[in-house]
Amino acid sequence: MRTRLMTDSQVRRTLNRLAYEIVERNRGASNLVVVGIERAGAVLAKRLIVHINQIEGTEIESHSLDITGFRDDAPHEGGATGLPELEDRDVILVDDVLFTGRTARAALDAVVRSGRPRTIQLVVLIDRGHREVPVQPDYVGRIMPTKHRERVEVDTNVLTVDVVE
C-alpha cells in the first residue's frame, strides 16, 4: 500500500520554509557550506540552495557527500570526501529521511574528516523517529512517525514523498 505524504508543491513550500529558517538562524548565507548526503539528500540540497540564493541574493553551491566508507556497517575505512575547505564554516548537512540516525552519524564523521567546521546543522525533509544513535535534526520539514516495516520514499524527480507498507 502506498500513501502520498507530500505533493510536489508541498515539498517546494517546505524547502522554501527551511531555507528561511537556515538563513535566519545563521544570520545570512555568507558562511554556509551546503552538503547533501548522496543520493536524495544531494538532490534536495541543490533545490534548497536555489531558495537560499533567492532569499539572500547569493550564488552558493551545494556539494555532494558519499558516506559509504563511513558507515558502521561498511567493511572498508572511510576515505576522501571531496568536500571544500570547511574550517570555521557553518555546514548545512541535508538528507531526505531521518530514521535510525546511522546515516547522519556517518555523514558527521565524513564532514569532520574534511576539516573543523564552526557548526554542523542537520536538515531533513522527513523525520520518522526510531533513533538508534543520538542524532537530532536542527531543521525538519515534517515529522512523520512510522512503523518499522514501513518505508518513506522521496522521489527526487517529481519531488513527492510516499509512505510504503
C-alpha positions, 0 to 999 in steps of 0.5 A: 500500500502506498500513501502520498505524504507530500505533493510536489508543491508541498515539498517546494513550500517546505524547502522554501520554509527551511531555507528561511529558517537556515538563513535566519538562524545563521544570520545570512548565507555568507558562511554556509557550506551546503552538503547533501548526503548522496543520493536524495539528500544531494538532490534536495540540497541543490533545490534548497540552495536555489531558495537560499540564493533567492532569499539572500541574493547569493550564488552558493553551491551545494556539494555532494557527500558519499558516506559509504566508507563511513558507515558502521556497517561498511567493511572498508575505512572511510576515505576522501570526501571531496568536500571544500575547505570547511574550517570555521564554516557553518555546514548545512548537512541535508538528507531526505529521511531521518530514521535510525540516525546511522546515516547522519552519524556517518555523514558527521564523521565524513564532514569532520574528516574534511576539516573543523567546521564552526557548526554542523546543522542537520536538515531533513525533509522527513523525520520518522523517529526510531533513533538508534544513535543520538542524532537530532535534526536542527531543521525538519520539514515534517515529522512523520512517525512510522512503523518499522516495516514501513518505508518513506520514499522521496522521489527526487524527480517529481519531488513527492514523498510516499509512505510504503507498507 
